[in-house]
Amino acid sequence: MNTPKESTVGKNTSLEKAFAILDCFINDPNEKMTATTLCKKTGLNFSTCYRLSEVLYANGFLFKDEVEKTYSLGWKFMLMSNTGAVAWEKILQDIAPPYMTSLRNLYQENVSIYVQIERKRKCLIRIEGNQLVRNIVKQGSIADIYLGSPGKTLLAFLPPEERGKYAEISEEFSAELDAVRDAGFCTTTAEKTPGVTSISAPIFNTEGRIIGALSLSGPTFRFVSADFEEKVSHVKQCAQQITSAIKHHFQSWHGAPFSGDEEHED
């Protein structure tokens, strides 16, 4: 006679200990806690609490501030939660595609919008180019934020006090981000994907905070051409029009989709 396996519910398993750590952030999802604080709240010994916190951090469920030595909820919870950032994502998904499609039709190249999730960037919307040879990025894919023009754009337009929290941003990289902010756009070649060049520009919400990076990309051999500066201008303009449409969205009015014919505004 087979004996049923004993239930692990209620047992002091590593999984339950990890859940206990995550439970510490229920009352305030934005709170930051040191490993010592987490130990006191969970009753776990320091070595166990620290080890499990590092496992949760490595898997994206916690975020670790290397400067303050604190933990907070990680980017995977941002994907699952109904936060303000997610609300802006929904607005982008509702408003941006017609503008993106018009930009795609202008150059037949890929057009995407990326959003920031802590130290990652997510491809929120993807309008594929019509060219036979093109770089492939899946909508919803996650990548590191530090490489490529979309990630650098997202970082460049953060408020200074928020950018300052990223300890791994060197003075040299910070100067590069300042240049991106001053120019109003970013362009990179082969930083994330060999043989691919991209141009990105910021999209802002009604409060002037960056909520996305619009990107036009394609194979370098075709993308970097005599009309490259025109591409830069049109990417900036399209991003500005999406920003304007978002503002008009709250006044129950939408601007006309991007055509590439309007006068560019810096």
N, C-alpha and C positions, 0 to 999 in steps of 0.2 A: 504493500500500500504506500502510495506516494504521500509524503508529508508536505503540506503547503509551505512555501517559503515564507519566512518571517518578514513581516512588513517592516520597512525602514522608516515609516512615518513616525515622527516623534523621536527618532534616534539622533544622536549628536554627530551627524555626518558632516563631511567637508562641505557638501552642498548646502546644508542647513546653516552652517557657519557663514558661508558666503552670502546667503540670503539675509542673515542677521546683519552683516555689514551694509548691504544695500538698504535694509530697513531703516538705517540711521538717517537716510536722506528723505524719508517720506514727508516729514513736516515742512521741509524747505529744500526742494530739489536743487536750489542754487547754492546751498551751503557748502563750505569747504571745511574739511576736518583733517587733522593730522592722524597718523597711525596711533598715537597715544590716546587721542580723544576717542577714536573708534574702539580701542581696547576697553576703555572705561564704559562706553555705551553698550558694548556687546558682552562684556565679561570674559572675552577671550584673552589668552596670554599673548604677549607682544609678538613673539615669533610666528605664531599661527595667524594672528590678525594681519601682520605685515605681509606674510607669504601669500595669503588669500587676496589681500588688497592688490598686490602686484600682479597676481594672476588675472584678477578682474580688470586691471589697467591694461595688461598686455592684450586682452581680448576685447577692449573697447567699451566695457561696461562701467569703468571708472576712468576719470581723467586725473592725471597727476601734474600738479604744478611743481616743477623742479626747483623753482626759486623759493616758494613758500613751504615746500615739503608737505603739501596738503592734497587731499583727494576730493573729488566731486563727481557727480554722475557723468558718464562718458557719452561719446557720440552715438552709440547704438541706441541709447534711450531717447536721444533726439530724433532718431528715425521712427521710433515707435510712439512717441508722445504727441499730444495735441497741444503744442506750445505755440507762442506767438510766431516763432520762426516757421513752424509748419503752416500756420495760417497764411503767412506771406508767400510760402511756396504754392499754396492753393491759388492765390491771387495771380501769381506769375503764370501758373498753368492755364488759368482762364483767359488771361489778357495777352500774353506774349506770342503765342504761336503764329498769328497772322503776320505780325511784324517780322518774325524770324523766317517765315516762309518767303516773304517778299525779298528779304536779304539773300536767302538761298537762291532764289530764282535769278537774282541779279548776277551772281557769280558761279552758280551751279556747285558750290562747295558746302561742306558741312557747317551747320549753325547749331550751337548748343548754349544752354544756360546752366551754369554751375552755381551751387550754393555751398556755404561753409558749414561743416559740422566739426567743431573743435579744430584739430589739426588735420582734418580730412576735407576733401571736396567731393560733392556728389553731382553727377550729371543728372539734373532735374528734368530737362527737356532736350530732346535731340531731333533735329530736322536733317535728315540725311541728304547729302549732295547727289546730284544726278550724274556725276562722272563715274566711269567704270573703275578707275583707280582712285581710291580714297581710303583714308584712315578710318578704322572701325572702333567706335566707342559705344558701349551699350547704355541706353537710358537706365539710370538707377545705379550705375557703376560707381565705386568709391576709389579715390586715389589720394595720395599724399598731397598736401596743399602747397608744399614748398617748390615744386617743379612745374613748369609750364605757365603760360600767360594767365589762364583763368585763376589759378591759385594765388599767383602774385598780385593780381588785381584785387582779389578778395582781401588779402592781407594789407595791401597798400592803403585801402580806403577805410580801414578800421580806425576808430578813434585812437589817438596816441596812447592813452592810458591802457587800452585793451591790447594793442600791439606790444606794449612793453611787458606784458605778462608772458610772452613767448621767449623763454631764456635762450633758446637755440638760435634766435635771430641775431646774428653778429652785427657789428657796426657797419661792415661792408654791405651786408644784405639789407640792412635798414636803409642805407643810403640809396640802394637800388630801388627799394620800395618807395622812398621819397620821390625819386625821379619819375616813377610810374604815376604817382599821385599828381605831380606837377604837370605831367604830359596829358593826363586824362585817359591813358590807355597803356597797354603792355603788349609787346610782341616778343615771341621766343621761337627758336628753331632747335629742334632735336633735343630739347631738355628732358621731356618725358618719353617721347616716342621718336626713334631715329627716322630722319627723312621727313618730318612733319613740322610745318610752321603754323603758328596761330597768332591771331590778334584778338585781344579782349578789352572790353570797356565795362565800367560799373553801371549797375542798375540800382536806383535808390527808392526807398519807400517815402511815405508822406512826411516823415520826420527828417529826411535827408540822410538816413542811415543806409549803408550798402546792404542789399539783400540778395544780390546775385551778380554774376559776371557773364556778360554776353560774349560768345567766342565764335569767330569764323576761322576755319582751319582747313588745311589741305596739304597734299604732297609738296615739299619745298620746290622741286624742279618745275612745278607748274604755278604754285601759289606766289612765289617771289618773282614778280614780273614788272613790266613797266607801269602797271596800274596799281602797284602796291600801296602807294600813298593814298590813292583813291579808296582802296579797300579800308584803310585805317579810318579815313574820314567817314565812310558809310557805316562802319561798325560803331563808331562813337555816336553818330547821328541816330542809328537804330536804337541803341541803348538809351539815349536821351528821350526818344519817342516812347519807348516802353515805360520809362520813368514818368513821363507826362501822362500817359494813359492810365497809369496806376493812380496818380493824383486825381485825374478826372473821374476815375472809377468811383471815388467817394463823393463825387458831385453828380453821379448818374449820367456821366457823359464820357464817350470814348473817342479818341482821335482817330483819324484815318490811318489805315495800315501803311507801313513804310514802303515807299516806291523807289527811293534813291534819287529822286528828282528835286526834293526840297533843298533849300539853301542850308548849308551846314552851319551849326552854331558851336563855337568852342566853349 
